[in-house]
Amino acid sequence: MRLRYRAGICALALMAGSAALQLEPAVVRNLVSGHADRHVSVEAIRVPLWSAAFAQSADSFSLDNARFTWGDFTYEAKRIDFSGVTVSRSEIESLFSSASEPLADRLMRVGAKQVTSPEIKVTQKIGKETQTIFYRNVTLNDVVQGQVAKAVIGTMAVETPGGKGNLLFSYGRTTISDLNTPAFVRLYETKDESASAPMTRIYSDFTIENLDVVDNAENVSVQIARLNGRDVMARPTKDSWGGAMSFLTEMGGKENLSPEEETRLTTAMVDILGAFDIGFMEAADIRIKATPKKAAAAKDRKSKDQNSLVAGRIDRIAFTGGTGGQPAETRLEGLEIGDQDGRAKIGTISLTGFSFTPMLNGLKALQGKRIDELDQEALRTLIPTLGTLRLSGIDVDVPNKTGEKKTDRVNFSLKDFELTADKPLNGLPTNIRIEQRNLVITLPSNSTDDLAKQLTALGYKTLDSSFLVAATWNETANEIALKEVSVQGQDMGSLSLTGTIGNVTRDLFSADEATAAAALIGAKAKSADIVVEDKGLLGRYLAQAAKDQKTTPEALRTIYASAAPFVVSAMMGNSEQASTLGQAIGRFIAKPGKLTINAQPKNPSGFGVMDAMMASDPKEALAKLNISAKVE
């Protein structure tokens, strides 16, 4: 009995001791410091009982009811737990002191295996409104000198009040790697008068799952399955990020700005836009729903308008920054949007090689001038570099609100469109390429458009057209190469032009209009090649014309082929060039295929604008050219 009694006593003592070790007495209470918009308060700092009992330096402790106000932001957490702390508790407490030492420097002394909080509430003042953000199940892992190896947020919710309705954001699991908290804080509290400090990486990569945005005012909701990115870089701004954000918020609440405020606003925006960079960012599986206000109001009336739900999706939006010689690129893939009446699809939209650097540098150089006060030369410096814009897989089928009948619809598809405008000189591109491939438009049978009526009469149910314009300036040779200017239609034919324009100096791209005009007049055409191919249009035209004239297409073809030399001679004179061209056109009509025309100026210096202006009629201008033609 005595042994059993002693064992029971020991067991009770062990249980009591274990329970006591779980208690967390407060070692510091009511810690308050700071002033104005830099204010900190902590109700209690707690450590495990065993650490307090044995006066040990605890590697684990908790903060109760911590509140931190920093500028327009206020952070509140009922509990923050630190474990595996590698620095003294006093270093952690210094974060909440009123010391004049910058917060970023204090954060650099923080080290812990893990920091967790079940919920952090953040309120931000935006003008007269207050935005509220809730971070739930926050975990910071492996904190060394304030840098976090991995930060995880279970969920996040944001509510932004507005005049007509709230804007709600919710996020699923968020993961951030290599979060440099001292550098992030330094952005908001450091002013860089030169606004030219080097970029610092704020975090290496991030992933956000299941984003949901609801705009109650506009009846719009957006869901994003995943948002991820990497290599987020930033630098301090002239007035610090905190100062710039406060100013932008203040200006955003004003309806009318003074000239001075407009100048300051432009300067602040340019500073912010040039103060960050992203290596890569991607949003995947985006869903959009929008109910027009009229349709939303019709729900109670059971009107047909209540079914006017607009739904859309985007498979992917991505941005890749320009690094290692590779150009920057923005892509959008798999866009589809529509309602019960119509739809629109775009397979891909991409923009490659674009740059806003020239525009930002130009805005920086304004030195307080307003944009409406700038001359042409200064305005040229604000033009960004476009690069190459590509669109593919466009398909549109929507009601035609301007049609004469309700059954009319706008129905077209486009295989590809590409626009390149780069290698700028004084803001103007010196390399241009515009291409459209297979724009297919359904021709309505009851259209009042003259061209549509003519094509329908020729038996075309759709118009399938393509064109290409490509030209580049060669500074060394002072030439513009017309690589190709062409247009073609499916089951119709094609027309293309290539050539060279010489004596094109840098003055053509001058911001001075008189200088540019003089350079244009001085330019001279050095060669031109025109190629015409028939792939059905001529035959359909002859068939329709023969029907109207009650004859056969073959008879009409013979008449037109025989008349061609005489018509050309009447228009261009009886020169050898006109005869050569007329005979070639006649052979082309008689047996359609490919007609190639080459024109070379007789003067080695070329054929210029002045040559055409000084000629009293086209015949004199034609006499200055050597023309050859052939039919294949």
Buried (B, 14 or more C-beta within 10 A) or exposed (E): EEEEEEEEEEEEEEEEEEEEEEEBEBBBEEBEBBEEBBBBBBBBBBBBBBBBEEEEEBBBBBBBBBBBBBBBBBBBBBBBBBBBBEBEBEBBBBBBBEEEEBBBBBBBBBBBBBBBBBBBBBBBBBEEEBBBBBBBBBBBBEBEBBBBBBBBBBBBBBBBEEEEEEBBBBBBBBBBBBBBBBBBBBBBBBBBEEBEBEEBBBBBBBBBBBBBBBBEEBBBBBBBEBBBBBBBBBBBBBBBBBBBBBBBBEBEEEEEEEEEBBBBBBBBBBBBEBBBBBBBBBBBBBBBBBBBEEBBBBEEEEEEBBEBBBBBBBBBBBBBBBEEEEBBBBBBBBBBBBBEEBBBBBBBBBBBBBBBEBBBEBBBEBEEEEEEEBEEEBEBBBBBBBBBBBBBBBBBBBEBEEBEEEEBBBBBBBBBBBBBBBBBBBBBBBBBBBBBBBBBBBBBEEBEEEEBBEBBEBEBEBBBBBBBBBBBBEEEEBBBBBBBBBBBBBBBBBBBBBBBBBBBBBBBBBBEEEBBEBBEEBBBBBBBBBBBBBBBBBBBBBBBBBEEEEEEBEEBBEBBBEBBBEEBBEEBBEBEBBBBBBBBBBBBBBEBEBBBBBBBBEEEEBBBEEBEEEBEEEBEBBBBBEBBBEBE
